[in-house]
Amino acid sequence: MKPTIKDIAARAGVSIASVSRILANKTGSFNVKTGERVRQIAQEMGYQRNETAATLVRQQSNVIAVIINNTPTPFAAQVIHGIQHQANAAEKRVIMLSAGDNNTHLQHQAIQTALQRTVTAIILVGVFPDDQSTALLTAAHVPFCFAATRLPAYPFVSSDDYWIAYQAANYLIEHGHRRLALVGIDQGPTGTQRQAGFQSALTNAKIDIPPVIINGDYGRKVGITALPALKSHSVSAVVAGSDMVGAGIIQAAHHEGLHLPDDLSIICIDGTYICELTTPQLTSVTQNFAQIGAAAVDRVLNHTAVTNIPTVVTPRESVKRIRK
């Protein structure tokens, strides 16, 4: 069997901790002669230090695991940028793990993989956990935080989904629109909060025309398939649940020969680079995803209390003002 630090310590008559410090070339409570004797014994016994294992041990306390839900929208890249920037400033390393697209098996697997590395903290981006995931996280006693996911029962950093949709609908109302639609939201916590904010804006403006609500997964296909319903209900303006939904609506509208924003106005939620790639460019309620990522790092490392990151309306070309 290969000799261990324990074997060397027994033969040298010193503690295991002292041998570990000596062989790692660290200073400690031992004199020069003791250091020389321990190294000599290690050489005689044929001891070889496992540098790979030692490196992993040193790095474990400096690693933040980032678990990412693979959503059909591109916001996660900006969140990761913010995480990486803030982690570098804190001299922490980052590892990325995929949770699939709302795949509970991959979600559990990613959490278990992170915990097996004895990481400093875990940040879950766009992840909606099930009971098993939250049980794994809370039982491990490792700091964790959900980013871009609003979960009041657990540590999180996100935008206010209720306020996002309120801002979007109110912007359209201020531009004279009354026949509105909300397209591409899910039926989970995010979609529920956004629908409530959207409806509140209509109620406060005393708009009694029933809005069109079309659920979906925030992907482009939802926007494409939504157009017939928007036309049949004579909708004049849409709140798209994501930039990709907005892009899908534009694609379908062009195919149908509609002129935007004259025939249909669109404001989308997120404000990623997608908004500037469409014709017309998409007006958006813009989330600061990089700030969400940076704040999530602060949350897990320093336990700061920031949870809500402000959003702003970014006017571009896709909303027309209707004269009253």
C-alpha positions as CSV (number, residue, x, y, z in Angstrom):
1,M,0.0,0.0,0.0
2,K,1.1,3.5,-0.7
3,P,2.4,5.4,2.4
4,T,0.1,8.1,3.8
5,I,0.6,11.3,5.8
6,K,-0.5,9.3,8.8
7,D,2.3,6.8,8.3
8,I,4.9,9.5,8.0
9,A,3.6,11.2,11.1
10,A,3.8,8.0,13.1
11,R,7.4,7.4,12.0
12,A,8.5,11.0,12.6
13,G,6.7,11.3,15.9
14,V,4.8,14.5,15.0
15,S,1.2,15.3,14.3
16,I,-0.6,14.6,11.0
17,A,-1.3,18.4,10.7
18,S,2.4,19.2,11.0
19,V,3.3,16.7,8.3
20,S,0.6,18.1,6.0
21,R,1.9,21.7,6.5
22,I,5.6,20.6,6.0
23,L,4.8,18.7,2.8
24,A,2.7,21.5,1.5
25,N,5.6,23.9,2.1
26,K,3.5,26.0,4.6
27,T,4.8,27.6,7.7
28,G,3.8,26.2,11.1
29,S,4.8,25.3,14.6
30,F,7.8,23.2,13.7
31,N,11.5,23.9,13.4
32,V,13.8,23.5,10.4
33,K,15.2,20.2,11.6
34,T,11.7,18.7,12.0
35,G,10.9,19.8,8.5
36,E,14.0,18.3,7.1
37,R,13.4,15.0,9.0
38,V,9.8,14.7,7.8
39,R,10.8,15.3,4.2
40,Q,13.6,12.8,4.5
41,I,11.2,10.1,5.9
42,A,8.6,10.9,3.2
43,Q,11.3,10.4,0.6
44,E,12.5,7.1,2.1
45,M,9.0,5.8,2.3
46,G,8.3,6.7,-1.3
47,Y,5.5,9.1,-0.5
48,Q,4.0,11.0,-3.4
49,R,1.7,13.9,-2.8
50,N,-1.5,13.8,-4.9
51,E,-1.4,17.3,-6.4
52,T,-4.7,16.9,-8.2
53,A,-6.6,16.0,-5.1
54,A,-4.9,18.7,-3.1
55,T,-5.8,21.3,-5.7
56,L,-9.5,20.2,-5.7
57,V,-9.6,20.5,-1.9
58,R,-8.1,24.0,-2.0
59,Q,-10.7,25.0,-4.6
60,Q,-13.8,23.6,-3.1
61,S,-14.3,26.5,-0.7
62,N,-13.9,29.0,-3.6
63,V,-16.5,27.4,-6.0
64,I,-20.0,28.8,-6.7
65,A,-22.2,26.3,-8.5
66,V,-24.6,27.9,-11.0
67,I,-27.5,25.7,-12.1
68,I,-29.2,26.9,-15.2
69,N,-32.7,26.1,-16.5
70,N,-32.5,26.0,-20.3
71,T,-35.4,28.2,-21.2
72,P,-36.2,29.2,-24.8
73,T,-35.3,32.8,-24.0
74,P,-31.8,34.3,-24.0
75,F,-31.8,36.1,-20.7
76,A,-29.7,33.6,-18.8
77,A,-26.5,34.6,-20.6
78,Q,-26.8,38.1,-19.1
79,V,-27.5,36.7,-15.6
80,I,-24.4,34.4,-16.0
81,H,-22.3,37.4,-17.0
82,G,-23.3,39.3,-13.9
83,I,-22.6,36.2,-11.7
84,Q,-19.2,35.7,-13.3
85,H,-18.2,39.3,-12.9
86,Q,-19.1,39.5,-9.2
87,A,-17.6,36.1,-8.5
88,N,-14.3,37.1,-10.0
89,A,-14.3,40.3,-7.8
90,A,-14.8,38.0,-4.8
91,E,-12.0,35.7,-6.0
92,K,-14.5,32.8,-6.5
93,R,-14.6,30.2,-9.2
94,V,-17.8,29.4,-11.1
95,I,-19.0,26.0,-12.4
96,M,-22.1,25.6,-14.6
97,L,-24.6,22.8,-14.4
98,S,-27.7,22.3,-16.6
99,A,-31.1,21.6,-15.2
100,G,-32.6,21.0,-18.6
101,D,-35.8,22.8,-19.5
102,N,-38.1,22.3,-16.4
103,N,-36.7,18.7,-16.2
104,T,-37.0,17.7,-12.5
105,H,-34.7,14.7,-12.9
106,L,-31.9,16.9,-14.4
107,Q,-32.6,19.5,-11.7
108,H,-32.1,17.0,-8.9
109,Q,-29.0,15.6,-10.6
110,A,-27.5,19.1,-10.9
111,I,-28.1,19.9,-7.3
112,Q,-26.6,16.6,-6.1
113,T,-23.6,17.1,-8.4
114,A,-23.0,20.6,-6.9
115,L,-23.3,19.3,-3.3
116,Q,-20.9,16.5,-4.0
117,R,-18.2,19.1,-4.8
118,T,-18.8,20.8,-1.4
119,V,-19.3,24.1,-3.0
120,T,-19.4,27.5,-1.2
121,A,-22.8,28.3,-2.6
122,I,-25.4,27.5,-5.2
123,I,-27.2,29.9,-7.5
124,L,-30.2,28.6,-9.5
125,V,-31.0,30.6,-12.7
126,G,-34.5,30.5,-14.0
127,V,-35.2,27.3,-12.0
128,F,-38.6,26.6,-10.4
129,P,-37.8,23.8,-7.9
130,D,-40.0,21.0,-6.8
131,D,-40.2,19.7,-3.3
132,Q,-37.3,17.3,-3.7
133,S,-35.0,20.1,-5.0
134,T,-35.9,22.4,-2.1
135,A,-35.4,19.5,0.4
136,L,-31.9,18.8,-1.0
137,L,-30.9,22.5,-0.9
138,T,-32.2,23.1,2.7
139,A,-30.8,19.9,4.1
140,A,-27.3,20.6,2.8
141,H,-26.9,23.9,4.8
142,V,-25.1,25.4,1.8
143,P,-26.1,29.0,1.0
144,F,-28.3,29.1,-2.1
145,C,-30.3,31.7,-4.1
146,F,-32.7,31.7,-7.0
147,A,-31.9,34.2,-9.7
148,A,-34.5,35.6,-12.1
149,T,-37.1,33.5,-10.3
150,R,-39.3,35.1,-7.7
151,L,-39.9,32.6,-4.8
152,P,-40.7,34.4,-1.6
153,A,-40.4,31.3,0.5
154,Y,-36.6,31.0,-0.4
155,P,-33.7,33.4,-1.0
156,F,-34.1,35.0,-4.4
157,V,-33.1,37.9,-6.6
158,S,-35.4,38.9,-9.4
159,S,-37.5,41.6,-11.0
160,D,-41.0,42.1,-9.8
161,D,-43.1,40.2,-12.3
162,Y,-46.4,41.9,-11.2
163,W,-44.9,45.3,-11.8
164,I,-43.3,44.3,-15.1
165,A,-46.6,43.4,-16.6
166,Y,-48.3,46.4,-15.0
167,Q,-45.6,48.7,-16.6
168,A,-46.1,47.0,-20.0
169,A,-49.9,47.2,-20.1
170,N,-49.9,50.8,-18.7
171,Y,-47.5,51.9,-21.4
172,L,-49.9,50.6,-24.1
173,I,-52.8,52.2,-22.3
174,E,-51.0,55.6,-22.2
175,H,-50.5,55.3,-26.0
176,G,-54.3,55.0,-26.4
177,H,-54.7,51.3,-26.8
178,R,-57.8,49.6,-25.3
179,R,-58.0,46.2,-27.0
180,L,-55.1,44.4,-25.4
181,A,-53.6,40.9,-25.2
182,L,-51.1,39.2,-23.0
183,V,-49.3,36.4,-24.9
184,G,-46.9,33.7,-24.0
185,I,-46.9,33.5,-20.2
186,D,-46.8,30.2,-18.3
187,Q,-49.2,29.1,-15.6
188,G,-46.6,29.0,-12.9
189,P,-45.6,31.7,-10.4
190,T,-44.1,34.0,-13.0
191,G,-47.1,33.9,-15.3
192,T,-49.6,34.2,-12.5
193,Q,-47.9,37.3,-11.1
194,R,-47.6,38.9,-14.6
195,Q,-51.3,38.2,-15.4
196,A,-52.3,39.9,-12.1
197,G,-50.2,43.0,-12.9
198,F,-51.5,43.1,-16.4
199,Q,-55.1,42.9,-15.3
200,S,-54.5,45.5,-12.5
201,A,-53.4,48.0,-15.1
202,L,-56.6,47.5,-17.1
203,T,-58.7,47.8,-14.0
204,N,-57.1,51.0,-12.9
205,A,-57.6,52.5,-16.3
206,K,-61.3,51.4,-16.2
207,I,-61.0,49.4,-19.4
208,D,-63.9,47.0,-19.5
209,I,-63.0,45.3,-22.8
210,P,-62.0,41.7,-22.0
211,P,-58.3,41.1,-22.8
212,V,-57.0,38.1,-24.7
213,I,-54.8,35.9,-22.6
214,I,-52.7,33.3,-24.4
215,N,-50.5,31.0,-22.3
216,G,-47.2,29.5,-23.5
217,D,-43.6,28.8,-22.7
218,Y,-42.1,32.2,-23.6
219,G,-40.8,30.7,-26.8
220,R,-41.0,32.1,-30.4
221,K,-43.5,29.6,-31.6
222,V,-46.1,30.8,-29.1
223,G,-46.0,34.3,-30.7
224,I,-46.3,32.8,-34.2
225,T,-49.4,30.7,-33.4
226,A,-51.0,33.5,-31.4
227,L,-51.6,35.8,-34.4
228,P,-55.0,34.4,-35.6
229,A,-56.5,34.9,-32.1
230,L,-55.2,38.4,-32.0
231,K,-56.7,39.2,-35.4
232,S,-60.1,37.6,-34.6
233,H,-60.4,39.7,-31.4
234,S,-59.3,42.9,-33.1
235,V,-56.5,43.4,-30.7
236,S,-54.6,46.6,-31.2
237,A,-51.6,46.0,-28.9
238,V,-49.9,43.1,-27.2
239,V,-47.8,42.5,-24.1
240,A,-45.5,39.7,-25.2
241,G,-44.3,37.5,-22.3
242,S,-40.7,37.5,-23.6
243,D,-38.6,39.0,-26.4
244,M,-38.9,35.7,-28.3
245,V,-42.7,35.8,-28.1
246,G,-42.6,39.3,-29.5
247,A,-40.3,38.2,-32.3
248,G,-42.6,35.3,-33.1
249,I,-45.6,37.7,-33.4
250,I,-43.6,40.0,-35.7
251,Q,-42.6,37.0,-37.9
252,A,-46.2,35.9,-38.2
253,A,-47.5,39.4,-38.8
254,H,-45.0,40.0,-41.7
255,H,-46.1,36.7,-43.2
256,E,-49.7,37.9,-43.1
257,G,-48.9,41.2,-44.7
258,L,-49.6,43.3,-41.6
259,H,-47.8,46.6,-41.2
260,L,-46.3,47.1,-37.7
261,P,-46.9,49.0,-35.6
262,D,-49.8,50.5,-37.6
263,D,-51.8,47.3,-37.6
264,L,-50.5,45.9,-34.3
265,S,-48.4,47.3,-31.5
266,I,-46.1,45.1,-29.4
267,I,-44.3,45.6,-26.1
268,C,-42.3,42.7,-24.8
269,I,-40.8,41.6,-21.5
270,D,-37.0,41.2,-21.0
271,G,-35.2,43.7,-23.2
272,T,-32.4,41.4,-24.5
273,Y,-30.5,41.8,-27.7
274,I,-33.4,40.2,-29.6
275,C,-35.3,43.5,-29.4
276,E,-32.8,45.2,-31.7
277,L,-32.8,42.3,-34.3
278,T,-36.5,42.6,-35.3
279,T,-38.2,44.9,-37.7
280,P,-39.6,47.0,-36.2
281,Q,-37.3,46.9,-33.1
282,L,-39.2,45.8,-30.1
283,T,-40.2,48.2,-27.3
284,S,-39.6,46.4,-24.0
285,V,-39.9,46.4,-20.3
286,T,-36.2,45.8,-19.7
287,Q,-34.8,43.7,-16.9
288,N,-31.3,44.2,-15.6
289,F,-30.3,40.6,-15.8
290,A,-26.6,41.3,-15.2
291,Q,-27.5,43.1,-12.0
292,I,-29.7,40.2,-11.0
293,G,-26.7,37.8,-11.4
294,A,-24.3,40.1,-9.4
295,A,-26.8,40.6,-6.6
296,A,-27.3,36.8,-6.4
297,V,-23.6,36.4,-5.7
298,D,-23.8,39.1,-3.0
299,R,-26.8,37.3,-1.5
300,V,-25.1,33.9,-1.2
301,L,-21.7,35.3,-0.1
302,N,-22.7,38.2,2.1
303,H,-26.3,37.5,2.8
304,T,-27.4,40.9,1.6
305,A,-31.1,41.6,1.5
306,V,-31.5,42.8,-2.1
307,T,-34.3,40.9,-3.8
308,N,-36.0,43.2,-6.3
309,I,-34.1,44.7,-9.2
310,P,-35.9,47.6,-10.9
311,T,-37.1,47.5,-14.5
312,V,-37.6,50.3,-17.0
313,V,-39.5,50.7,-20.2
314,T,-37.2,51.0,-23.2
315,P,-39.1,52.7,-26.1
316,R,-38.1,51.5,-29.6
317,E,-40.3,51.2,-32.7
318,S,-43.0,48.6,-32.1
319,V,-45.7,50.7,-30.3
320,K,-47.9,53.2,-32.1
321,R,-49.6,56.1,-30.3
322,I,-53.4,56.1,-31.1
323,R,-54.9,59.6,-31.1
324,K,-58.1,59.8,-29.1
